[in-house]
Amino acid sequence: MHGKPRLWVWVLLVFAAWLSQRPPAVLAGDNAATTSLKSRIRFMELPAAARSRNYVGRSPEVAFRSRGKPAGRVWVNRERLGLYFVLTSQSGAQTTITLDAGQGLSLESLGVVEIDRQGNDDVFSTARTGGTGAHSDSLNLLNPRLGKTAEMTLFFSHQATEAVPGISRSENMSDPRLALEWEFLEGIKGEYGYRTQEEVEQHPDDPRYAYYFWKKDNGQTTSGPLHLRWYTGNMARQQGSENARLLEGNTEYVAYFKGGVMAFDRARNRSCVLYHPDDMYAWPQALAKHGPLLFIGTRGEGLVVVDVERPSIQRHPNEGNRKDVTRLGIEGADLVVNGMKRIPLAEFRNAR
């Protein structure tokens, strides 16, 4: 009982030591919340000015370690044409590393993270650009020992029906020396909003995916019933630029640039998508209402009629000047399109 340890005891001890040196498991998407990689990053506080899209200059510095010992400092320099890492070693040698996706981006965060469990820090940063229709987030890891960055960019559309973000990666994604960096970025992208198709399908009640589910439910319907999904609250406040707005009783109808048409029921505090064009660049730009019928003029997909009482849709893609309907009005018993063409309202009521 007190003799030499058996062979299997030594094997277990070696295996336990090997496990302790391995980087932690990486989880992506919705599972990232249970094993947060973001919580491992030691972020520094950036002044508001350094996060501005108009800022030109350098960020505060972050210190990084090599094998647990201080090895140098890094800051991000933002110029008119892009973002650059500036790396200064303990000896004072300085290296500038350009971010491929840096042009037009504003720096959002900066920090260091030990991803190899060997006391070696990488420098993590995020940057953003975008407008009312879309934005992109760039996630970057600088390995200061190699002087190389792994860069991943996520593309989010605020108004389109494609709920899964686009994604691009720098050309060195196959470099074996950056394998841990790429494993980390793939794992953390879910904490920055990336979702797979399967994950989106699990959240039909999430208003962020309202356009996606409208297209799934109604995208193929040219004339017939609509399936409307109602969401708590006013989704209109979360959207972009408005092209047209109508208020009737307790209900607001809003048409969005590069988006669709939403209804907000004030009395019940709920919202729904009534329409989204097949092409986001054929956005709705004019609204008119008569009884239960909401008339929608589009930039390239003609006229759309939605019955809001008995949810249904009629598409008239050839209406307008080259399918472009910029103005709508109700005059007597007629719908007036682009200030010229008059269509009897009875034609639309008879099609219900």
Buried (B, 14 or more C-beta within 10 A) or exposed (E): EEEEEEEEEEEEEEEEEEEEEEBEEBBBBBEBEEEBBBEBBEBBEBEEEBBEEEBEEBBEBBBBBBEEEEBBBBBBBBEEEBBBBBBBBEEEEEEEBEBBBBEBBBBBBBBBBBBBEEEBBBBBBBBBBBEBBBBBBBBBBBBBBEEBBBBBBBBBBBBBBBBBBEEBBBEBBEBEEBEBBBBBBBBBBBBBEBBBEEBBBEBEEBBBBBBBBBBBBBEEBEEEEBEBBEBEEBBBEEBBEEBBEBEEEEBBBBBBBBBBBBBBBEEEEBBBBBBBBBEBEBBBBBBBBBEBBBBBBBBBBBBBBBBBEEBBBBBBBEBBEEBBBBBBBBEEEBBBBBEEBEBEBEEBBEEE
